[in-house]
Amino acid sequence: EEINNILMARHRRKLRGARKKPLRIEGYVERTVQGLTAKQFREHFRMIPDTYEILEAKLGLLLSKESDSGRAIIPVRKQLLSTLWLLATPDSYRSVGERFDMGKSSASDSFIRIVKALNDIAGDVIVWPRGDQRIAVQEMFHRIGKLPHVGAIDGTNIPIKAPK
């Protein structure tokens, strides 16, 4: 049986050919993202670079531990940027993995890790107004939009020129 398994494995390798790493964009984070203007960065990742740096520093403390699998760990910057790209666009894990030089499963694992870490720090960074401040914020929202709300999440406005 062992000889049969070895022969089958050799036959599969002959049929499939040598295993090759899929073509991906290399150095996107290191070269392209580093060269973006603040406006371009905000359009791609839906936050300004200063906010991103603060977020990366907070998440870096939670995510920088060594890999249990023995494989090299994906840098926090690459994990966070790829997750923000997934959240900001309709792109798939495949296309985001290609852009950020990651496999689909690595992109998915990174997404889950980042979202869990974001949930862990949510109580520290999302602060709801209380008391008089809450009443003032609610009145402001009512004045602006005639809505009886206290706040808005994901209020980034990216101006886009209408097609002609």
Secondary structure as GFF3:
##gff-version 3
##sequence-region A 1 164
A	DSSP	alpha_helix	2	16	.	.	.	ID=ss1
A	DSSP	pi_helix	28	32	.	.	.	ID=ss2
A	DSSP	three_ten_helix	33	35	.	.	.	ID=ss3
A	DSSP	alpha_helix	38	45	.	.	.	ID=ss4
A	DSSP	alpha_helix	49	63	.	.	.	ID=ss5
A	DSSP	alpha_helix	76	88	.	.	.	ID=ss6
A	DSSP	alpha_helix	93	99	.	.	.	ID=ss7
A	DSSP	alpha_helix	104	125	.	.	.	ID=ss8
A	DSSP	alpha_helix	131	145	.	.	.	ID=ss9
###
